[in-house]
Amino acid sequence: MTPDRWTLAREAGELTLPDGPVLVLRAQGDADYSALGDVTCVQGYAPDHDRLAARGLRVTPDIPDMPGGESFATALVQIVKAKAGTLGSIAEALIALRPGGVLMVDGQKEEGVEAVLKVLKSAFAIDGVLSKAHGKLVWLTRPETLPQEVLGWMPEPVETDEGYITVPGGFSADGPDRGSELLVALVPELKGLVADLGAGWGYIAGEILSEQDGIETLDLVEADHAMLEAAAANIDDPRARFHWADVTRFEPEAAYDAILSNPPFHHGRRADPALGRAFIAAAARMLSPRGRFFMVANRHLPYEDALKAAFGTGRLLGELEGYKIYEAAKPKR
Protein backbone atom coordinates (compact mmCIF):
# COMPACT_ATOMS: atom_id res chain seq x y z
CA MET A 1 0.00 0.00 0.00
CA THR A 2 1.40 3.40 -1.02
CA PRO A 3 2.05 5.66 2.02
CA ASP A 4 -0.18 8.70 2.34
CA ARG A 5 1.24 12.02 1.16
CA TRP A 6 1.54 13.35 4.72
CA THR A 7 3.65 10.32 5.65
CA LEU A 8 5.89 10.77 2.59
CA ALA A 9 6.38 14.48 3.35
CA ARG A 10 7.44 13.74 6.92
CA GLU A 11 9.75 10.90 5.90
CA ALA A 12 11.40 13.24 3.39
CA GLY A 13 12.02 15.78 6.16
CA GLU A 14 9.89 18.41 4.42
CA LEU A 15 7.02 18.43 6.94
CA THR A 16 7.32 18.66 10.72
CA LEU A 17 4.20 18.46 12.88
CA PRO A 18 3.97 19.99 16.36
CA ASP A 19 3.13 17.86 19.39
CA GLY A 20 -0.50 17.78 20.37
CA PRO A 21 -3.93 16.58 19.27
CA VAL A 22 -4.70 16.21 15.58
CA LEU A 23 -7.99 17.04 13.86
CA VAL A 24 -8.94 15.34 10.58
CA LEU A 25 -11.89 16.86 8.71
CA ARG A 26 -13.71 14.94 5.97
CA ALA A 27 -11.86 11.86 7.20
CA GLN A 28 -12.00 8.99 4.72
CA GLY A 29 -13.24 5.65 5.94
CA ASP A 30 -10.32 3.64 4.56
CA ALA A 31 -7.44 6.09 5.18
CA ASP A 32 -4.63 5.29 7.62
CA TYR A 33 -4.15 8.07 10.20
CA SER A 34 -2.04 6.07 12.66
CA ALA A 35 1.13 8.02 11.81
CA LEU A 36 -0.49 11.28 12.93
CA GLY A 37 -0.81 10.33 16.61
CA ASP A 38 -3.75 11.43 18.77
CA VAL A 39 -6.37 11.85 16.05
CA THR A 40 -9.97 13.01 16.20
CA CYS A 41 -11.81 12.34 12.95
CA VAL A 42 -14.74 14.48 11.80
CA GLN A 43 -16.96 12.79 9.26
CA GLY A 44 -20.64 13.50 8.71
CA TYR A 45 -21.14 10.93 5.94
CA ALA A 46 -22.54 7.84 7.66
CA PRO A 47 -20.79 5.08 5.64
CA ASP A 48 -17.33 6.60 6.23
CA HIS A 49 -18.22 7.48 9.83
CA ASP A 50 -19.22 3.87 10.49
CA ARG A 51 -16.04 2.48 8.91
CA LEU A 52 -13.85 4.78 11.00
CA ALA A 53 -15.71 3.87 14.19
CA ALA A 54 -15.46 0.16 13.39
CA ARG A 55 -11.67 0.55 13.21
CA GLY A 56 -11.62 2.01 16.72
CA LEU A 57 -10.92 5.61 15.74
CA ARG A 58 -12.41 8.55 17.61
CA VAL A 59 -14.97 9.97 15.18
CA THR A 60 -17.73 12.55 15.39
CA PRO A 61 -19.96 14.32 12.82
CA ASP A 62 -18.93 17.78 14.08
CA ILE A 63 -15.75 19.35 15.49
CA PRO A 64 -15.79 18.59 19.22
CA ASP A 65 -14.99 21.01 22.02
CA MET A 66 -11.58 20.22 23.50
CA PRO A 67 -11.15 19.76 27.27
CA GLY A 68 -10.18 22.98 29.02
CA GLY A 69 -10.62 24.99 25.86
CA GLU A 70 -7.47 23.47 24.32
CA SER A 71 -6.93 23.91 20.59
CA PHE A 72 -5.67 21.38 18.08
CA ALA A 73 -1.98 21.38 17.17
CA THR A 74 -2.48 19.97 13.67
CA ALA A 75 -5.41 19.77 11.29
CA LEU A 76 -5.79 17.76 8.10
CA VAL A 77 -8.57 18.57 5.64
CA GLN A 78 -9.32 16.03 2.93
CA ILE A 79 -11.04 17.84 0.11
CA VAL A 80 -14.42 17.04 -1.41
CA LYS A 81 -15.78 17.68 -4.91
CA ALA A 82 -17.61 20.85 -3.85
CA LYS A 83 -15.08 23.69 -3.56
CA ALA A 84 -17.35 25.61 -1.18
CA GLY A 85 -17.54 22.58 1.10
CA THR A 86 -13.76 22.19 1.12
CA LEU A 87 -13.15 25.87 1.86
CA GLY A 88 -15.71 25.74 4.64
CA SER A 89 -13.87 22.81 6.21
CA ILE A 90 -10.55 24.64 5.88
CA ALA A 91 -12.00 27.68 7.65
CA GLU A 92 -13.37 25.48 10.45
CA ALA A 93 -10.01 23.73 10.79
CA LEU A 94 -8.12 27.04 11.01
CA ILE A 95 -10.46 28.28 13.74
CA ALA A 96 -9.95 25.03 15.68
CA LEU A 97 -6.15 25.25 15.32
CA ARG A 98 -3.93 27.06 17.79
CA PRO A 99 -1.67 29.83 16.41
CA GLY A 100 1.50 28.19 15.15
CA GLY A 101 -0.37 24.97 14.44
CA VAL A 102 -0.04 23.25 11.08
CA LEU A 103 -2.86 22.96 8.56
CA MET A 104 -2.60 20.26 5.89
CA VAL A 105 -4.93 20.06 2.90
CA ASP A 106 -4.88 16.87 0.86
CA GLY A 107 -6.72 15.87 -2.30
CA GLN A 108 -6.62 14.53 -5.82
CA LYS A 109 -6.34 16.68 -8.94
CA GLU A 110 -9.67 15.32 -10.19
CA GLU A 111 -11.27 16.60 -6.98
CA GLY A 112 -10.05 20.14 -7.59
CA VAL A 113 -7.01 20.41 -5.32
CA GLU A 114 -5.33 22.85 -7.72
CA ALA A 115 -8.19 25.34 -7.39
CA VAL A 116 -8.10 25.02 -3.59
CA LEU A 117 -4.33 25.61 -3.58
CA LYS A 118 -4.80 28.79 -5.62
CA VAL A 119 -7.25 30.14 -3.04
CA LEU A 120 -4.91 29.25 -0.16
CA LYS A 121 -1.98 30.99 -1.85
CA SER A 122 -4.05 34.18 -2.12
CA ALA A 123 -4.53 34.26 1.66
CA PHE A 124 -1.48 32.54 3.24
CA ALA A 125 2.21 31.92 2.89
CA ILE A 126 2.43 28.25 1.91
CA ASP A 127 5.08 26.22 3.75
CA GLY A 128 5.19 23.32 1.33
CA VAL A 129 3.52 21.30 -1.42
CA LEU A 130 4.04 17.61 -2.17
CA SER A 131 2.75 16.21 -5.47
CA LYS A 132 2.30 12.45 -5.58
CA ALA A 133 -0.09 9.88 -7.07
CA HIS A 134 -2.18 12.39 -9.08
CA GLY A 135 -2.77 14.53 -6.02
CA LYS A 136 -1.22 17.13 -3.73
CA LEU A 137 -0.63 17.77 -0.06
CA VAL A 138 -0.40 21.44 0.90
CA TRP A 139 0.63 22.67 4.34
CA LEU A 140 0.93 26.01 6.10
CA THR A 141 1.36 27.47 9.59
CA ARG A 142 -1.67 29.06 11.17
CA PRO A 143 -0.94 32.76 11.86
CA GLU A 144 -1.89 34.53 15.07
CA THR A 145 -4.66 36.41 13.29
CA LEU A 146 -6.58 34.79 10.47
CA PRO A 147 -7.06 36.76 7.23
CA GLN A 148 -10.49 38.33 6.98
CA GLU A 149 -11.37 36.41 3.81
CA VAL A 150 -11.18 33.11 5.71
CA LEU A 151 -14.39 34.01 7.53
CA GLY A 152 -16.02 34.34 4.13
CA TRP A 153 -15.26 30.67 3.49
CA MET A 154 -17.51 29.61 6.36
CA PRO A 155 -20.69 28.01 5.06
CA GLU A 156 -23.80 30.13 5.48
CA PRO A 157 -27.28 28.56 5.33
CA VAL A 158 -29.21 29.34 2.15
CA GLU A 159 -32.98 29.80 2.14
CA THR A 160 -34.83 28.82 -1.04
CA ASP A 161 -37.82 30.60 -2.51
CA GLU A 162 -39.97 27.85 -0.97
CA GLY A 163 -38.63 28.66 2.51
CA TYR A 164 -36.34 25.64 2.86
CA ILE A 165 -32.86 25.84 4.39
CA THR A 166 -30.23 24.05 2.27
CA VAL A 167 -26.62 22.99 2.84
CA PRO A 168 -23.97 25.15 1.08
CA GLY A 169 -21.80 23.00 -1.17
CA GLY A 170 -24.20 20.09 -0.94
CA PHE A 171 -26.59 18.56 -3.47
CA SER A 172 -29.25 20.96 -4.74
CA ALA A 173 -27.97 23.81 -2.58
CA ASP A 174 -29.80 26.48 -4.60
CA GLY A 175 -33.23 24.90 -4.26
CA PRO A 176 -35.12 21.72 -5.15
CA ASP A 177 -33.83 19.93 -8.23
CA ARG A 178 -36.31 19.36 -11.02
CA GLY A 179 -36.33 15.57 -10.56
CA SER A 180 -37.54 15.90 -6.98
CA GLU A 181 -40.23 18.35 -8.04
CA LEU A 182 -41.50 15.93 -10.69
CA LEU A 183 -41.53 13.04 -8.21
CA VAL A 184 -43.61 15.08 -5.76
CA ALA A 185 -46.02 16.05 -8.55
CA LEU A 186 -46.59 12.49 -9.78
CA VAL A 187 -46.70 10.48 -6.56
CA PRO A 188 -50.27 9.31 -5.80
CA GLU A 189 -52.00 9.39 -2.43
CA LEU A 190 -50.00 7.45 0.18
CA LYS A 191 -51.08 5.84 3.43
CA GLY A 192 -49.43 4.21 6.42
CA LEU A 193 -45.70 4.04 7.04
CA VAL A 194 -43.60 5.88 4.46
CA ALA A 195 -39.86 6.52 4.00
CA ASP A 196 -37.74 8.88 1.94
CA LEU A 197 -34.39 7.24 1.18
CA GLY A 198 -31.61 9.76 0.64
CA ALA A 199 -33.86 12.51 1.97
CA GLY A 200 -31.33 15.34 1.62
CA TRP A 201 -32.47 18.58 3.23
CA GLY A 202 -36.07 17.41 3.23
CA TYR A 203 -37.76 18.78 0.13
CA ILE A 204 -39.58 15.62 -0.98
CA ALA A 205 -40.64 14.62 2.53
CA GLY A 206 -41.68 18.16 3.44
CA GLU A 207 -43.84 18.61 0.35
CA ILE A 208 -45.48 15.19 0.62
CA LEU A 209 -46.29 15.67 4.30
CA SER A 210 -47.83 19.08 3.63
CA GLU A 211 -50.07 17.63 0.90
CA GLN A 212 -51.09 14.23 2.27
CA ASP A 213 -52.98 13.44 5.48
CA GLY A 214 -53.08 9.65 5.13
CA ILE A 215 -49.43 9.18 6.04
CA GLU A 216 -48.93 7.94 9.62
CA THR A 217 -45.16 8.44 9.78
CA LEU A 218 -42.50 9.45 7.27
CA ASP A 219 -38.92 8.37 7.98
CA LEU A 220 -36.21 10.54 6.43
CA VAL A 221 -33.10 8.39 5.99
CA GLU A 222 -30.00 10.38 5.04
CA ALA A 223 -26.29 9.60 5.20
CA ASP A 224 -25.10 13.23 5.27
CA HIS A 225 -25.35 14.59 8.82
CA ALA A 226 -25.49 18.26 7.75
CA MET A 227 -28.27 17.48 5.27
CA LEU A 228 -30.31 15.70 7.92
CA GLU A 229 -29.86 18.61 10.34
CA ALA A 230 -31.20 20.92 7.64
CA ALA A 231 -34.14 18.57 7.05
CA ALA A 232 -34.94 18.59 10.77
CA ALA A 233 -34.92 22.40 10.70
CA ASN A 234 -37.14 22.45 7.62
CA ILE A 235 -39.83 20.00 8.72
CA ASP A 236 -41.80 20.45 11.93
CA ASP A 237 -44.52 17.90 11.09
CA PRO A 238 -44.76 15.45 14.04
CA ARG A 239 -45.08 12.55 11.60
CA ALA A 240 -41.51 13.08 10.38
CA ARG A 241 -38.73 10.96 11.91
CA PHE A 242 -35.08 11.57 11.13
CA HIS A 243 -32.44 8.86 10.76
CA TRP A 244 -28.73 9.50 10.14
CA ALA A 245 -27.74 6.25 8.47
CA ASP A 246 -26.33 4.47 5.45
CA VAL A 247 -29.46 3.71 3.42
CA THR A 248 -28.06 0.40 2.19
CA ARG A 249 -27.67 -0.85 5.78
CA PHE A 250 -30.61 0.84 7.48
CA GLU A 251 -33.08 -1.43 9.28
CA PRO A 252 -36.54 0.10 9.86
CA GLU A 253 -38.63 -0.68 12.92
CA ALA A 254 -41.40 -2.02 10.67
CA ALA A 255 -41.84 -2.65 6.96
CA TYR A 256 -42.92 0.40 4.96
CA ASP A 257 -46.10 0.78 2.96
CA ALA A 258 -44.39 3.17 0.52
CA ILE A 259 -40.89 4.43 -0.16
CA LEU A 260 -39.85 7.54 -2.11
CA SER A 261 -36.35 8.21 -3.41
CA ASN A 262 -34.26 10.47 -5.58
CA PRO A 263 -31.08 8.42 -5.13
CA PRO A 264 -27.57 9.82 -5.52
CA PHE A 265 -25.57 8.76 -8.54
CA HIS A 266 -22.17 10.31 -7.92
CA HIS A 267 -19.25 9.16 -5.81
CA GLY A 268 -16.90 12.12 -5.59
CA ARG A 269 -16.82 13.56 -9.11
CA ARG A 270 -17.52 10.21 -10.79
CA ALA A 271 -20.94 9.01 -11.90
CA ASP A 272 -21.71 5.74 -10.12
CA PRO A 273 -25.05 4.11 -11.02
CA ALA A 274 -24.26 1.37 -8.48
CA LEU A 275 -25.44 3.76 -5.76
CA GLY A 276 -28.91 3.92 -7.30
CA ARG A 277 -29.02 0.16 -7.74
CA ALA A 278 -28.13 -0.25 -4.06
CA PHE A 279 -31.00 2.09 -3.11
CA ILE A 280 -33.40 -0.01 -5.21
CA ALA A 281 -32.30 -3.21 -3.47
CA ALA A 282 -32.60 -1.52 -0.06
CA ALA A 283 -36.12 -0.31 -0.86
CA ALA A 284 -37.23 -3.82 -1.83
CA ARG A 285 -35.84 -5.13 1.47
CA MET A 286 -37.61 -2.49 3.58
CA LEU A 287 -41.07 -2.66 1.95
CA SER A 288 -44.03 -4.74 3.07
CA PRO A 289 -45.22 -7.36 0.54
CA ARG A 290 -47.85 -4.91 -0.71
CA GLY A 291 -45.61 -1.86 -0.48
CA ARG A 292 -44.80 0.44 -3.38
CA PHE A 293 -41.56 2.16 -4.40
CA PHE A 294 -41.49 5.52 -6.19
CA MET A 295 -38.19 6.71 -7.67
CA VAL A 296 -36.98 9.50 -9.92
CA ALA A 297 -33.75 9.23 -11.90
CA ASN A 298 -31.98 10.94 -14.77
CA ARG A 299 -33.15 9.45 -18.04
CA HIS A 300 -29.72 8.10 -19.01
CA LEU A 301 -29.18 6.04 -15.85
CA PRO A 302 -29.64 2.27 -16.42
CA TYR A 303 -31.92 1.25 -13.54
CA GLU A 304 -34.50 -0.85 -15.37
CA ASP A 305 -32.70 -4.18 -14.85
CA ALA A 306 -32.21 -3.45 -11.15
CA LEU A 307 -35.90 -2.64 -10.75
CA LYS A 308 -36.92 -5.85 -12.51
CA ALA A 309 -34.56 -7.85 -10.32
CA ALA A 310 -35.92 -6.36 -7.08
CA PHE A 311 -39.65 -6.04 -7.88
CA GLY A 312 -42.30 -8.21 -9.45
CA THR A 313 -44.14 -5.40 -11.21
CA GLY A 314 -43.43 -1.85 -12.25
CA ARG A 315 -44.43 0.99 -14.51
CA LEU A 316 -43.19 4.31 -15.77
CA LEU A 317 -45.23 7.13 -14.23
CA GLY A 318 -43.66 9.71 -16.47
CA GLU A 319 -40.69 10.57 -18.68
CA LEU A 320 -40.12 14.28 -19.09
CA GLU A 321 -37.50 17.02 -18.88
CA GLY A 322 -34.67 14.48 -18.84
CA TYR A 323 -36.07 12.39 -15.96
CA LYS A 324 -37.89 9.09 -15.49
CA ILE A 325 -40.30 8.52 -12.62
CA TYR A 326 -40.90 4.87 -11.74
CA GLU A 327 -43.39 2.99 -9.59
CA ALA A 328 -42.49 -0.57 -8.55
CA ALA A 329 -44.40 -3.10 -6.45
CA LYS A 330 -44.31 -6.72 -5.24
CA PRO A 331 -40.81 -6.56 -3.74
CA LYS A 332 -38.83 -9.77 -4.11
CA ARG A 333 -37.28 -11.25 -1.01
C-alpha positions in Angstrom: 0.0 0.0 0.0 1.4 3.4 -1.0 2.0 5.7 2.0 -0.2 8.7 2.3 1.2 12.0 1.2 1.5 13.4 4.7 3.7 10.3 5.6 5.9 10.8 2.6 6.4 14.5 3.3 7.4 13.7 6.9 9.7 10.9 5.9 11.4 13.2 3.4 12.0 15.8 6.2 9.9 18.4 4.4 7.0 18.4 6.9 7.3 18.7 10.7 4.2 18.5 12.9 4.0 20.0 16.4 3.1 17.9 19.4 -0.5 17.8 20.4 -3.9 16.6 19.3 -4.7 16.2 15.6 -8.0 17.0 13.9 -8.9 15.3 10.6 -11.9 16.9 8.7 -13.7 14.9 6.0 -11.9 11.9 7.2 -12.0 9.0 4.7 -13.2 5.7 5.9 -10.3 3.6 4.6 -7.4 6.1 5.2 -4.6 5.3 7.6 -4.2 8.1 10.2 -2.0 6.1 12.7 1.1 8.0 11.8 -0.5 11.3 12.9 -0.8 10.3 16.6 -3.8 11.4 18.8 -6.4 11.8 16.0 -10.0 13.0 16.2 -11.8 12.3 12.9 -14.7 14.5 11.8 -17.0 12.8 9.3 -20.6 13.5 8.7 -21.1 10.9 5.9 -22.5 7.8 7.7 -20.8 5.1 5.6 -17.3 6.6 6.2 -18.2 7.5 9.8 -19.2 3.9 10.5 -16.0 2.5 8.9 -13.8 4.8 11.0 -15.7 3.9 14.2 -15.5 0.2 13.4 -11.7 0.6 13.2 -11.6 2.0 16.7 -10.9 5.6 15.7 -12.4 8.6 17.6 -15.0 10.0 15.2 -17.7 12.6 15.4 -20.0 14.3 12.8 -18.9 17.8 14.1 -15.8 19.3 15.5 -15.8 18.6 19.2 -15.0 21.0 22.0 -11.6 20.2 23.5 -11.2 19.8 27.3 -10.2 23.0 29.0 -10.6 25.0 25.9 -7.5 23.5 24.3 -6.9 23.9 20.6 -5.7 21.4 18.1 -2.0 21.4 17.2 -2.5 20.0 13.7 -5.4 19.8 11.3 -5.8 17.8 8.1 -8.6 18.6 5.6 -9.3 16.0 2.9 -11.0 17.8 0.1 -14.4 17.0 -1.4 -15.8 17.7 -4.9 -17.6 20.9 -3.9 -15.1 23.7 -3.6 -17.4 25.6 -1.2 -17.5 22.6 1.1 -13.8 22.2 1.1 -13.1 25.9 1.9 -15.7 25.7 4.6 -13.9 22.8 6.2 -10.5 24.6 5.9 -12.0 27.7 7.7 -13.4 25.5 10.4 -10.0 23.7 10.8 -8.1 27.0 11.0 -10.5 28.3 13.7 -10.0 25.0 15.7 -6.1 25.3 15.3 -3.9 27.1 17.8 -1.7 29.8 16.4 1.5 28.2 15.2 -0.4 25.0 14.4 0.0 23.3 11.1 -2.9 23.0 8.6 -2.6 20.3 5.9 -4.9 20.1 2.9 -4.9 16.9 0.9 -6.7 15.9 -2.3 -6.6 14.5 -5.8 -6.3 16.7 -8.9 -9.7 15.3 -10.2 -11.3 16.6 -7.0 -10.1 20.1 -7.6 -7.0 20.4 -5.3 -5.3 22.9 -7.7 -8.2 25.3 -7.4 -8.1 25.0 -3.6 -4.3 25.6 -3.6 -4.8 28.8 -5.6 -7.2 30.1 -3.0 -4.9 29.2 -0.2 -2.0 31.0 -1.9 -4.1 34.2 -2.1 -4.5 34.3 1.7 -1.5 32.5 3.2 2.2 31.9 2.9 2.4 28.2 1.9 5.1 26.2 3.8 5.2 23.3 1.3 3.5 21.3 -1.4 4.0 17.6 -2.2 2.8 16.2 -5.5 2.3 12.5 -5.6 -0.1 9.9 -7.1 -2.2 12.4 -9.1 -2.8 14.5 -6.0 -1.2 17.1 -3.7 -0.6 17.8 -0.1 -0.4 21.4 0.9 0.6 22.7 4.3 0.9 26.0 6.1 1.4 27.5 9.6 -1.7 29.1 11.2 -0.9 32.8 11.9 -1.9 34.5 15.1 -4.7 36.4 13.3 -6.6 34.8 10.5 -7.1 36.8 7.2 -10.5 38.3 7.0 -11.4 36.4 3.8 -11.2 33.1 5.7 -14.4 34.0 7.5 -16.0 34.3 4.1 -15.3 30.7 3.5 -17.5 29.6 6.4 -20.7 28.0 5.1 -23.8 30.1 5.5 -27.3 28.6 5.3 -29.2 29.3 2.1 -33.0 29.8 2.1 -34.8 28.8 -1.0 -37.8 30.6 -2.5 -40.0 27.9 -1.0 -38.6 28.7 2.5 -36.3 25.6 2.9 -32.9 25.8 4.4 -30.2 24.1 2.3 -26.6 23.0 2.8 -24.0 25.1 1.1 -21.8 23.0 -1.2 -24.2 20.1 -0.9 -26.6 18.6 -3.5 -29.2 21.0 -4.7 -28.0 23.8 -2.6 -29.8 26.5 -4.6 -33.2 24.9 -4.3 -35.1 21.7 -5.1 -33.8 19.9 -8.2 -36.3 19.4 -11.0 -36.3 15.6 -10.6 -37.5 15.9 -7.0 -40.2 18.4 -8.0 -41.5 15.9 -10.7 -41.5 13.0 -8.2 -43.6 15.1 -5.8 -46.0 16.1 -8.5 -46.6 12.5 -9.8 -46.7 10.5 -6.6 -50.3 9.3 -5.8 -52.0 9.4 -2.4 -50.0 7.5 0.2 -51.1 5.8 3.4 -49.4 4.2 6.4 -45.7 4.0 7.0 -43.6 5.9 4.5 -39.9 6.5 4.0 -37.7 8.9 1.9 -34.4 7.2 1.2 -31.6 9.8 0.6 -33.9 12.5 2.0 -31.3 15.3 1.6 -32.5 18.6 3.2 -36.1 17.4 3.2 -37.8 18.8 0.1 -39.6 15.6 -1.0 -40.6 14.6 2.5 -41.7 18.2 3.4 -43.8 18.6 0.3 -45.5 15.2 0.6 -46.3 15.7 4.3 -47.8 19.1 3.6 -50.1 17.6 0.9 -51.1 14.2 2.3 -53.0 13.4 5.5 -53.1 9.6 5.1 -49.4 9.2 6.0 -48.9 7.9 9.6 -45.2 8.4 9.8 -42.5 9.4 7.3 -38.9 8.4 8.0 -36.2 10.5 6.4 -33.1 8.4 6.0 -30.0 10.4 5.0 -26.3 9.6 5.2 -25.1 13.2 5.3 -25.4 14.6 8.8 -25.5 18.3 7.7 -28.3 17.5 5.3 -30.3 15.7 7.9 -29.9 18.6 10.3 -31.2 20.9 7.6 -34.1 18.6 7.1 -34.9 18.6 10.8 -34.9 22.4 10.7 -37.1 22.5 7.6 -39.8 20.0 8.7 -41.8 20.4 11.9 -44.5 17.9 11.1 -44.8 15.5 14.0 -45.1 12.5 11.6 -41.5 13.1 10.4 -38.7 11.0 11.9 -35.1 11.6 11.1 -32.4 8.9 10.8 -28.7 9.5 10.1 -27.7 6.3 8.5 -26.3 4.5 5.4 -29.5 3.7 3.4 -28.1 0.4 2.2 -27.7 -0.9 5.8 -30.6 0.8 7.5 -33.1 -1.4 9.3 -36.5 0.1 9.9 -38.6 -0.7 12.9 -41.4 -2.0 10.7 -41.8 -2.6 7.0 -42.9 0.4 5.0 -46.1 0.8 3.0 -44.4 3.2 0.5 -40.9 4.4 -0.2 -39.8 7.5 -2.1 -36.4 8.2 -3.4 -34.3 10.5 -5.6 -31.1 8.4 -5.1 -27.6 9.8 -5.5 -25.6 8.8 -8.5 -22.2 10.3 -7.9 -19.3 9.2 -5.8 -16.9 12.1 -5.6 -16.8 13.6 -9.1 -17.5 10.2 -10.8 -20.9 9.0 -11.9 -21.7 5.7 -10.1 -25.1 4.1 -11.0 -24.3 1.4 -8.5 -25.4 3.8 -5.8 -28.9 3.9 -7.3 -29.0 0.2 -7.7 -28.1 -0.2 -4.1 -31.0 2.1 -3.1 -33.4 0.0 -5.2 -32.3 -3.2 -3.5 -32.6 -1.5 -0.1 -36.1 -0.3 -0.9 -37.2 -3.8 -1.8 -35.8 -5.1 1.5 -37.6 -2.5 3.6 -41.1 -2.7 2.0 -44.0 -4.7 3.1 -45.2 -7.4 0.5 -47.9 -4.9 -0.7 -45.6 -1.9 -0.5 -44.8 0.4 -3.4 -41.6 2.2 -4.4 -41.5 5.5 -6.2 -38.2 6.7 -7.7 -37.0 9.5 -9.9 -33.7 9.2 -11.9 -32.0 10.9 -14.8 -33.1 9.5 -18.0 -29.7 8.1 -19.0 -29.2 6.0 -15.8 -29.6 2.3 -16.4 -31.9 1.3 -13.5 -34.5 -0.8 -15.4 -32.7 -4.2 -14.8 -32.2 -3.4 -11.1 -35.9 -2.6 -10.7 -36.9 -5.9 -12.5 -34.6 -7.9 -10.3 -35.9 -6.4 -7.1 -39.7 -6.0 -7.9 -42.3 -8.2 -9.5 -44.1 -5.4 -11.2 -43.4 -1.8 -12.3 -44.4 1.0 -14.5 -43.2 4.3 -15.8 -45.2 7.1 -14.2 -43.7 9.7 -16.5 -40.7 10.6 -18.7 -40.1 14.3 -19.1 -37.5 17.0 -18.9 -34.7 14.5 -18.8 -36.1 12.4 -16.0 -37.9 9.1 -15.5 -40.3 8.5 -12.6 -40.9 4.9 -11.7 -43.4 3.0 -9.6 -42.5 -0.6 -8.5 -44.4 -3.1 -6.4 -44.3 -6.7 -5.2 -40.8 -6.6 -3.7 -38.8 -9.8 -4.1 -37.3 -11.2 -1.0 
